[in-house]
Amino acid sequence: MNIFMLLGCRRLKRNTRERLAVLKIISVYRKNMMDFKNIDTSRAALLMMHFQADVFAALAGHLPPDMLDRANALIKAWRTTGRPVIFANFALGPHYESVTEKNMLTMNIQKMGLFREPTPVAGLDVKPNDGHYACPRASVFHSTKLDQDLRAQGIDTLVMAGIASSGVLFSSVAWASDADYRLYLVQDCCYDPDTLAHEALFRTSFATRTTII
């Protein structure tokens, strides 16, 4: 066997393993469709938070290698319900117009040189009719029309996933819970670089405000 054949075989094996891994993830979410059946999807939307290019760049090497696959599997499963898919991403403006010296978080983020635009991460399953929101604060509801638009569509139930648990999830779950939304949190599609904080939130705050699936 020559070197080109050998490389081809190795590539085939690697691609096969990758495809099998994706199929396994999708099969898990297909099984979890039973959870969707317990949700009144006629009044629900899927809310994907901070699955964006700058988040994946900032957390490169830390995120689970299949994080994007997990997100896409969830989106694929949800699309079978025919209900809205919404992407809410963090953005402080091309010239950091939303930064204020009174807000420590925005000041620190500006120093990173990231989060000017709400660009979704490459490869994310985004369709033309999906909802998109550029959010200038950790909560996706702050200074956006998200709540207004959801109410106008009769949506009072949210299936949520996001990065990071101690950031956008913590702020947005608290806001939505206080606004009397019925909340479902997909744990396998949530992440935080601080594992202890991530586990503690799902054990405490999130467990008392959402149904974790």
C-alpha positions as CSV (number, residue, x, y, z in Angstrom):
1,M,0.0,0.0,0.0
2,N,1.5,3.3,-1.0
3,I,1.6,6.4,1.2
4,F,-1.3,8.1,-0.6
5,M,-3.5,5.0,-0.1
6,L,-2.5,4.9,3.5
7,L,-3.3,8.5,4.0
8,G,-6.6,8.0,2.3
9,C,-7.5,5.1,4.6
10,R,-6.6,7.1,7.6
11,R,-8.7,10.0,6.4
12,L,-11.6,7.7,5.7
13,K,-11.4,6.2,9.2
14,R,-11.2,9.6,10.7
15,N,-14.2,11.0,8.7
16,T,-16.1,7.8,9.5
17,R,-15.5,8.3,13.2
18,E,-16.6,11.9,13.0
19,R,-19.8,11.0,11.2
20,L,-20.6,8.3,13.7
21,A,-20.0,10.8,16.5
22,V,-22.4,13.3,15.0
23,L,-25.0,10.5,14.3
24,K,-24.7,9.4,17.9
25,I,-25.3,13.0,19.1
26,I,-28.3,13.4,16.8
27,S,-29.7,10.1,18.0
28,V,-29.5,11.3,21.6
29,Y,-31.5,14.4,20.8
30,R,-34.0,12.3,18.8
31,K,-34.6,10.3,21.9
32,N,-35.0,13.5,23.8
33,M,-37.8,14.5,21.4
34,M,-40.0,12.9,24.1
35,D,-39.2,15.9,26.2
36,F,-40.4,18.2,23.4
37,K,-43.7,16.2,23.4
38,N,-44.2,17.3,27.0
39,I,-43.9,20.9,26.0
40,D,-46.7,23.0,24.6
41,T,-44.7,23.8,21.5
42,S,-47.6,25.9,20.0
43,R,-46.5,28.5,22.5
44,A,-42.8,27.8,22.5
45,A,-39.5,28.9,20.8
46,L,-35.9,27.7,20.9
47,L,-33.6,30.3,22.1
48,M,-29.9,29.8,21.3
49,M,-27.7,32.3,23.1
50,H,-24.1,33.3,22.3
51,F,-23.4,30.6,19.8
52,Q,-21.3,33.2,18.0
53,A,-17.9,33.5,16.3
54,D,-16.3,35.6,19.1
55,V,-17.4,33.2,21.9
56,F,-15.9,30.2,20.1
57,A,-12.7,32.2,19.4
58,A,-12.4,33.4,23.0
59,L,-13.0,29.9,24.4
60,A,-10.9,28.0,21.7
61,G,-9.3,25.0,23.3
62,H,-11.8,25.0,26.2
63,L,-15.1,24.3,24.6
64,P,-16.0,20.6,24.1
65,P,-14.9,19.6,20.6
66,D,-18.5,18.6,19.7
67,M,-20.2,21.7,21.1
68,L,-21.2,22.9,17.7
69,D,-22.5,19.5,16.8
70,R,-24.6,19.4,19.9
71,A,-26.1,22.7,19.1
72,N,-26.9,21.7,15.6
73,A,-28.4,18.5,16.7
74,L,-30.7,20.4,19.1
75,I,-31.7,22.9,16.4
76,K,-32.3,20.1,13.9
77,A,-34.6,18.3,16.4
78,W,-36.4,21.5,17.3
79,R,-37.1,22.4,13.7
80,T,-39.3,19.3,13.4
81,T,-41.8,21.1,15.7
82,G,-42.2,23.9,13.2
83,R,-41.7,26.5,15.9
84,P,-39.4,29.5,15.9
85,V,-35.6,29.3,16.3
86,I,-34.0,32.4,17.8
87,F,-30.3,33.3,17.9
88,A,-29.4,36.0,20.5
89,N,-25.8,37.1,20.4
90,F,-23.7,39.6,22.3
91,A,-22.6,42.7,20.5
92,L,-21.3,46.1,21.8
93,G,-21.3,47.8,18.4
94,P,-18.7,48.4,15.7
95,H,-17.2,51.2,17.7
96,Y,-18.2,49.9,21.1
97,E,-21.1,52.3,21.3
98,S,-22.8,50.2,24.1
99,V,-19.8,50.3,26.4
100,T,-20.0,52.5,29.5
101,E,-17.4,53.2,32.1
102,K,-20.0,52.4,34.8
103,N,-20.3,48.8,33.5
104,M,-17.2,46.8,34.4
105,L,-18.2,43.9,32.2
106,T,-18.4,46.0,29.0
107,M,-15.2,47.8,29.8
108,N,-13.3,44.6,30.3
109,I,-14.7,43.1,27.1
110,Q,-13.7,46.1,25.1
111,K,-10.1,45.5,26.1
112,M,-10.3,42.1,24.5
113,G,-11.1,43.7,21.1
114,L,-14.0,41.2,20.6
115,F,-17.8,41.3,20.5
116,R,-18.4,44.2,18.2
117,E,-20.7,42.2,15.9
118,P,-23.2,39.4,16.7
119,T,-21.9,37.1,14.0
120,P,-22.9,33.4,14.5
121,V,-20.2,30.8,14.7
122,A,-19.4,29.3,11.3
123,G,-21.2,26.0,10.7
124,L,-24.2,26.8,12.9
125,D,-27.5,25.7,11.5
126,V,-29.0,29.1,10.7
127,K,-31.9,29.5,8.3
128,P,-33.2,32.7,6.6
129,N,-36.4,32.9,8.6
130,D,-34.7,32.5,12.0
131,G,-34.9,35.3,14.6
132,H,-31.7,37.3,15.3
133,Y,-31.0,39.7,18.1
134,A,-27.9,41.7,18.9
135,C,-27.7,42.0,22.7
136,P,-25.6,44.7,24.3
137,R,-25.7,43.2,27.8
138,A,-25.4,39.7,29.4
139,S,-29.2,39.3,29.5
140,V,-30.5,38.8,26.0
141,F,-33.7,40.7,27.0
142,H,-31.9,43.9,28.2
143,S,-32.2,46.7,25.6
144,T,-33.7,44.4,22.9
145,K,-37.2,43.8,21.5
146,L,-37.0,40.1,22.3
147,D,-39.6,40.1,25.0
148,Q,-41.9,42.3,23.0
149,D,-41.6,40.1,19.9
150,L,-42.2,36.9,21.9
151,R,-45.3,38.3,23.5
152,A,-46.6,39.4,20.1
153,Q,-46.3,35.9,18.8
154,G,-48.1,34.4,21.9
155,I,-44.9,32.7,23.1
156,D,-44.6,32.1,26.8
157,T,-42.4,29.1,26.8
158,L,-38.6,29.0,26.0
159,V,-36.3,26.1,25.4
160,M,-32.9,27.6,26.1
161,A,-29.2,26.9,25.5
162,G,-26.2,29.1,25.8
163,I,-22.6,29.9,26.5
164,A,-21.6,30.7,29.2
165,S,-23.6,29.4,32.1
166,S,-22.4,32.1,34.5
167,G,-22.9,34.8,31.9
168,V,-25.8,34.9,29.4
169,L,-27.6,31.9,31.0
170,F,-27.5,33.3,34.5
171,S,-28.7,36.7,33.5
172,S,-31.3,35.6,30.9
173,V,-32.8,32.8,32.9
174,A,-33.3,35.1,35.9
175,W,-34.9,37.7,33.7
176,A,-37.2,35.3,31.9
177,S,-38.2,33.5,35.1
178,D,-39.1,36.8,36.7
179,A,-41.1,37.7,33.6
180,D,-43.1,34.5,34.1
181,Y,-41.9,32.5,31.0
182,R,-42.0,28.8,31.3
183,L,-38.4,27.7,30.9
184,Y,-36.6,24.5,29.7
185,L,-32.8,24.4,29.8
186,V,-30.9,21.9,27.6
187,Q,-27.9,21.2,29.7
188,D,-25.8,19.4,27.1
189,C,-25.9,22.5,25.0
190,C,-24.7,24.8,27.8
191,Y,-21.1,25.4,28.9
192,D,-18.9,27.4,31.2
193,P,-15.1,27.4,31.5
194,D,-15.6,27.4,35.3
195,T,-16.8,23.8,35.8
196,L,-17.6,24.4,39.5
197,A,-19.7,27.4,38.7
198,H,-21.5,25.6,35.9
199,E,-22.4,22.6,38.0
200,A,-23.4,24.8,40.9
201,L,-25.8,26.8,38.8
202,F,-27.5,23.7,37.4
203,R,-27.7,22.3,40.9
204,T,-29.2,25.5,42.5
205,S,-30.4,28.5,40.6
206,F,-31.3,26.9,37.3
207,A,-32.9,23.9,39.0
208,T,-35.3,26.2,40.8
209,R,-36.2,28.3,37.8
210,T,-36.2,25.9,34.8
211,T,-36.9,22.3,33.8
212,I,-33.5,20.9,32.9
213,I,-33.6,18.5,30.0
